[in-house]
Amino acid sequence: GENVEQHPSTLSVQEGDSAVIKCTYSDSASNYFPWYKQELGKGPQLIIDIRSNVGEKKDQRIAVTLNKTAKHFSLHITETQPEDSAVYFCAADTGFQKLVFGTGTRLLVSP
Amino acid sequence: GAGVSQSPRYKVAKRGQDVALRCDPISGHVSLFWYQQALGQGPEFLTYFQNEAQLDKSGLPSDRFFAERPEGSVSTLKIQRTQQEDSAVYLCASSLGTGTNQPQHFGDGTRLSIL
């Protein structure tokens, strides 16, 4: 089955810096890759997603890139703000309506 | 604009008791999912419904876990004879359609603690 690895597990940046989180997946059949932000005591919130026919997608300060050949995808957050502090999860969907999640990255943005 | 609603938010039970967790998906969403999230980990898939049909239950850890969605809207996840290892956050998600690549929207979960 699908396996998703996520790095780093923790990431500390200064406000205004950029943050990059990377994920790799194992199943070449995976074709949908969402990213979720989870705050303490809350459920995961979808922040951006990308489909396998697209290499890059951007939404304001957030962007995601996908390299199908290498089977990895990344989340880029620019101009980070303290409210970006949370745990971020990547996930992969092989097309069977089942998301496989990474282990999460705890992002801390210091003022 | 109601999102996915789960109840109760917190549940404490003694080992051996049965529990029932409820999920109200976003109105009109056909697909419904249950995930289990252990402390410090990512969510793990339990089961998937398309309307009232349970199409995938491959993630249910044992036959003590049972889920239903009898009218294709509200869903209940039941755990019988609870064990300490069942302690986790149980998340429900829903999506609008039935095709692949449909965004899943999550509720805030039920935190289950088994004493």
Interface residues (C-beta under 8 A of the other chain):
Chain A: Q6 N31 Y32 P34 Y36 G41 K42 G43 P44 Q45 L46 D49 R51 F89 A91 D93 G95 F96 Q97 K98 L99 V100 F101 G102 T103 G104
Chain B: V4 S31 F33 Y35 G40 Q41 G42 P43 E44 F45 Y48 Q50 L55 D56 S58 G59 L91 T98 T100 N101 Q102 P103 Q104 H105 F106 G107 D108 G109
